[in-house]
Amino acid sequence: MTWIAPDVERSEDYPARRNEPEREMLRDWLDWHRATLLRKCAGLDATQLAKRAVPPSNLSLLGLVRHMSDTERGWVRQVFRGEQVPDLYYRSHAPDADFDEAEPAGAEEDFDRYRAECRAVDAALEGAKLDDTFTFREKTTSVRWMWQHLVEEYARHNGHADLLREAIDGSAGC
């Protein structure tokens, strides 16, 4: 039996909390964008997920899932929290491995890894204050900036996911 990306629940509206503390709103946006990426993948089989649907680009929906796993791990766990965990896909000799090596045979494992990384990142963000800082490439960076950057990264790549999904099966929309 061929693995199919599962459905995901997501609000049909943008995050509902619009007048809450900033941290809660950033949390909502991150969750909403995570769900949006998974929603773009829902119902597709592993071969469709790994398809580079817009040549000559190496982007695929599966590659985006892999990329966001490494992105969240990199910013939150490795850089902010200083955890000694290896990159999931990035390698100095293959910096685009998250996209270039996205293969159907590993799709289910990649999705499981993505969901596990989101949980680990959520745990690493517990107790973090938006004004907490860390050093990245010799620049002082706030948790606020990092969190906003993660939301921005998802928003940009979810735009890619829109195009990829539409090229695969004509499905369009949020």
C-alpha positions in Angstrom: 0.0 0.0 0.0 1.2 3.5 -0.9 1.6 6.0 1.9 -0.7 9.0 1.7 -0.1 12.3 3.5 -2.8 12.6 6.2 -5.4 15.3 6.4 -4.7 18.0 8.9 -7.1 20.2 10.8 -6.6 24.0 10.5 -8.8 26.9 11.1 -10.4 28.3 7.9 -9.6 31.8 9.2 -6.3 33.2 10.1 -5.4 32.8 13.8 -8.4 34.1 15.7 -6.5 35.7 18.6 -5.8 39.2 17.3 -5.6 41.2 20.5 -3.6 38.9 22.8 0.0 39.2 24.0 2.5 39.1 21.2 3.9 35.7 22.2 0.5 34.0 22.0 -0.1 35.5 18.6 3.3 34.4 17.3 2.5 30.9 18.6 -0.8 30.9 16.7 0.8 32.1 13.5 3.5 29.4 13.7 0.9 26.7 14.3 -1.3 28.0 11.5 1.6 28.0 9.0 2.7 24.6 10.1 -0.8 23.3 9.5 -1.0 25.1 6.2 2.2 23.3 4.9 0.8 19.9 6.0 -2.6 20.8 4.4 -0.9 21.5 1.1 0.5 17.9 1.3 -2.7 16.2 2.5 -4.1 13.5 0.3 -1.0 13.2 -1.9 1.0 10.0 -2.2 4.8 9.8 -1.6 5.6 10.1 -5.3 3.5 13.2 -5.7 5.0 14.8 -2.6 8.5 14.2 -4.0 7.7 15.6 -7.4 9.6 18.6 -8.6 6.5 20.2 -10.1 8.0 23.4 -11.4 11.1 22.7 -13.4 14.0 23.5 -13.3 13.5 24.1 -9.5 14.5 21.4 -7.1 11.5 22.3 -4.8 9.0 19.7 -3.9 6.4 19.5 -1.2 8.4 16.8 0.5 11.5 18.9 0.2 9.7 21.8 1.9 8.6 19.6 4.8 12.3 18.4 5.2 13.6 22.0 4.9 11.2 23.3 7.6 12.3 20.5 9.9 15.9 21.6 9.6 15.0 25.3 9.8 13.0 25.0 13.0 15.7 22.7 14.5 18.5 25.1 13.4 17.0 28.3 14.7 15.4 27.1 17.9 17.2 24.1 19.2 20.7 24.5 17.8 21.2 28.3 17.8 18.9 29.6 20.5 19.0 26.7 23.0 22.5 25.5 22.0 21.4 21.9 21.9 24.0 19.6 20.5 21.7 17.9 17.9 22.8 17.3 14.4 21.2 18.8 11.3 18.5 16.5 9.9 19.3 16.9 6.2 21.8 19.8 5.7 25.4 18.7 5.1 28.3 21.1 4.1 29.0 19.0 1.0 25.2 18.8 0.2 23.6 22.0 1.5 20.4 21.4 -0.5 20.0 17.8 0.6 16.7 18.6 2.1 15.4 19.2 -1.4 17.7 17.2 -3.6 17.4 14.0 -1.6 13.6 14.1 -1.0 12.6 10.7 -2.2 9.2 8.9 -2.1 10.6 6.0 -0.1 11.4 8.3 2.9 8.2 10.4 2.8 6.4 8.9 5.8 9.6 9.0 7.9 10.2 12.6 6.8 6.7 13.6 7.9 7.1 11.8 11.2 10.4 13.5 11.7 8.8 16.9 10.9 6.0 16.4 13.4 8.5 15.3 16.1 10.7 18.3 15.4 7.7 20.7 15.7 7.0 19.1 19.2 10.7 19.4 20.2 10.8 23.1 19.1 7.6 23.8 21.0 9.2 22.3 24.1 12.4 24.4 23.5 10.3 27.5 23.2 8.5 26.9 26.5 9.5 29.6 28.9 11.4 31.6 26.3 10.7 35.3 26.6 10.5 37.4 23.4 13.2 39.7 24.7 15.6 36.8 25.4 18.7 37.1 23.2 21.4 34.9 21.7 24.3 35.4 19.4 24.1 34.3 15.8 26.9 35.1 13.3 28.2 37.7 15.7 24.9 39.5 16.0 22.7 39.7 19.0 19.3 38.3 18.0 16.1 38.3 20.0 13.7 35.4 20.4 11.1 37.8 19.0 13.1 38.2 15.8 13.7 34.5 15.5 10.0 33.6 16.0 9.0 36.3 13.4 11.6 34.9 11.0 10.2 31.3 11.4 6.7 32.7 10.6 8.1 34.6 7.6 10.0 31.5 6.4 6.8 29.4 6.5 4.8 32.2 4.8 7.3 32.3 1.9 7.5 28.5 1.5 3.8 28.1 1.8 3.5 30.3 -1.2 5.8 27.9 -3.0 3.7 25.0 -1.7 0.6 26.6 -3.2 2.2 26.6 -6.7 3.6 23.1 -6.3 0.3 21.6 -5.2 -1.6 23.3 -8.0 1.0 22.0 -10.6 0.5 18.5 -9.2 -3.2 18.1 -9.1 -4.8 21.5 -9.8 -5.8 22.0 -6.1 -5.6 25.7 -5.2 -6.4 27.8 -2.1 -5.4 27.8 1.5 
